[in-house]
């Protein structure tokens, strides 16, 4: 019955709006396209297919920049007008946001193959569940007949007035051939609108591509050779012949890829918003009661620390551990790394501040304590120390004496002690223990109680060794230096 | 109350997820990459979308697409990446799409370096891309605010339907502080009258094209009305020791943290210095700055990690009522307490 209705009734398909409400001016039932333009034919093929596949309401269309910028005038669907070349990027997000919708990216050759060249390749390569209709008419229509990436060798345009010279302007880009080389795309074809037989093939390709998207089969791409008599400077009626004479050799028609049958279905996640799930995902843990503060000497009630050494000496984790402990004792804390290339080898340093009251600058520009794990660190950071501060250095690796005589010096064989414990990596916790002994900020027993939190997910053996390292660092300072 | 020690960059993703953000589209760049990394870790756990785009240009256009579908959506980058995003930010402003952009500013111009600067002020606060538009701009000065102001950015962006920035810098992004985690937001605004959902009742048009000159002018007037409404309602500042201040230092973000320390140092020396920190850069706290001369303030010093971008707005606010001064560092250098204090002593003879 349906097929009979289609045969006998000449009417606009339901894919079109009955009145072009978004079109300015009085003419709400005519398109803005020129006589002989191919866009109208392709629009109609799409609109009919939307109706026949019963997906008019599910469809969201991208109006690109170019002659089809006003796609949204005509189709009874949701619409995005998008920036030049970006339709595949916008369509990606629209499809991800509405996985059950049919998202169409309708683009011309300048939009898709020039300014948006990367966007189309990447969307195709991700296998986005969208359909792309690529109108190739070998010229820029809307802007007035300039060279397109698909302009033919020798073709005169307003920016190739002497004809496109491949030596300076390159060759026509064969987009279907390119896209078909990628793994993800499901269906890639090039058709033409230059006669009835090829228009019928285009009709079938449009339907197949839309069906693929409806069925969540992934990325489908239909390139359509299309008439632009206005910019080709031909009569409307001569447009089809221009395609035959100029385009078919350069842009061979045919199916370039079709793995529709075997295409895996696109599955997208459903966002979860309930409060408990969000808190669980973000690892919410109620804060424990703050630890009882120790009697901290005046100097370290406002601790400003620099930790420095080779990359790999655990410099950052020493700083983070100390900031974490400060937080657990109810202090305001900050930790600031030297970031970027320095993190990836060479020297590393970080600043830690532990104090009551708000912390201003987070960089310890005048530290009252430094932990220098290697010689360059000692040389660099002893210079900026506050008078009366504490200089803790790794005497295993540093065999020079500090030059400052107005600070209290704590040579501790940090690396050596870690090695004795059986793992150089625990040198970080040796320095944490030494820091606790020097500053009086933290009780080593409490640090050990917090260890499982600091080393979440680490084996019991590792935690135990780090506990020993903390005690070793703490006791060394207590035994060797007067407070 | 749950509390965590975390980087500012991570805190912004916590804030986003707590605000119900459903999609993150981004591209890696130092010193903002931890934001994309955190998003890639946490978004999938909650069925939300994380996608590493092919470029900053594409990422922001994806934000445009998701925002037009009514999602809470974000991206993050740093100077060079923000420059690339400007195209789609203009489109989002023109189409009145809410979205959040986090900018962890680094040194420029060009490739510059990855140190902290505040030199994106002009391109972020003044609109940045083409056309007559503004974005809402919030400037956090701590990791806590990276979380809180990201949440607020989503709320205000939805309320006024415009892109909202969280404008920060390499220091705030990279540093760690304790962050108290708020409760997740559970109520979201209804966007059904304009969002596109691929259903029969959401055949809306997301668009910024108006061919008729008068129509486009009218649309622009509508946008300007909205910006004025935001300026009336949403100015936020932090004042520190401003009540009796004879001298005022103005700065935002990282610079304001140093200023706060300088205020303490100055007060200890008997200098009546106060701080005014804009939390919103658009809307700009014009009124409170304009009132400073009438409050007996003798000197105003703007401190920036840029070449004098904020100070332009301070002087516009002062409108010639009094001369103001400027101290800036660039190249990734953060001004120290002592150099600011010396500048104040030298300028005002205190």
Interface residues (C-beta under 8 A of the other chain):
Chain A: X22 X24 X57 X58 X59 X60 X69 X72 X76 X77 X78 X79 X80 X81 X82 X83 X86 X89 X90 X91 X92 X93 X94 X96 X97 X98 X100 X101 X102 X103 X118 X119 X122 X268 X269 X270 X271 X272 X273 X275 X277 X278 X279 X281 X282 X283 X284 X285 X286 X287 X320 X323 X324 X327 X332 X333 X334 X335 X336 X337 X339 X340 X341 X358 X359 X360 X361 X362 X363 X365
Chain B: X1 X2 X3 X4 X5 X14 X17 X18 X20 X22 X23 X25 X30 X31 X42 X44 X45 X46 X47 X48 X49 X51 X53 X54 X55 X57 X58 X59 X61 X62 X63 X64 X65 X66 X68 X69 X70 X71 X73 X87 X88 X91 X95 X114 X170 X171 X174 X175 X176 X177 X178 X181 X183 X184 X186 X196 X197 X198 X199 X200 X202 X203 X204 X205 X206 X207 X208 X209 X211 X212 X215 X257 X258 X259 X260 X261 X262 X264 X334 X336 X337
